[in-house]
Amino acid sequence: MAKKETVYPWQQIEEQAFHAFREWPLWLVLRQRELAAQQIRNRTTAHPGSAAGVSLSTERPEGN
């Protein structure tokens, strides 16, 4: 009969930490790409005419 290995909780945590450490650079690259794409989307949708938005912000509001 084969002996059953005892797996302790700290061994599972250690194995998860090892895999997380090895995968971290990949996750950083993916996150940077995601943020860059989000930045480009925000620029194009939020400020279609950025020059017009700047000139409106310097005008005095009516009624004051």
N, C-alpha and C positions, 0 to 999 in steps of 0.2 A: 504494500500500500504506500502511496506517495504521501509525503508530509504536506499538510496544508500550511501555506505561508500566512503569517499574521501581518496584516497591513494596519499600521497605526495611523491615526488621523494626521499626525504631523508629517508623515511620509506623503500623504495625498496632497497636503498643502505645499510641501516642498516641490513635488512634481508639477503642480499647477504654477507655482512661482517660476520654475525653470522654463516652462513653455511660454509663459507671459513675457519673461525676459528675452527669450529668443525671438518672439514675434513683435516686440515693441518697435523696432525700426520700421517694419512694414506698416504698422498702424499709424505711425507718425507721417509717413509718406501719403497714405490714403487720406488722413485727416487734412493735411496741407492742401491736397488736390480738392477736397470737398470745400474747404474754406475759400480757396481761390475761385472756384466756380460760383460759390454763393456771392462772393464780392462782385464778380462780373455781372451776375443777374441783378443784384441790388443797384448797381450803377446804371444799368440800362433801363430798369423799370421805374425806379424812384425819381430819377432826374433826367427826363427826356430832353429838356431844354435848360441846362444848368445856367447858362448866361442870363436867361429871363428870370430864373429864381433868385439870382444874386441881386439883380436890380430891384426886384420887388421888396426884398428884405431891408433895403436902405431907405425906402420911402417912409414918410411919417403916416401913421394911421389916421384916417379921417375921424372927426368927432372929438379929438383930444385937444 
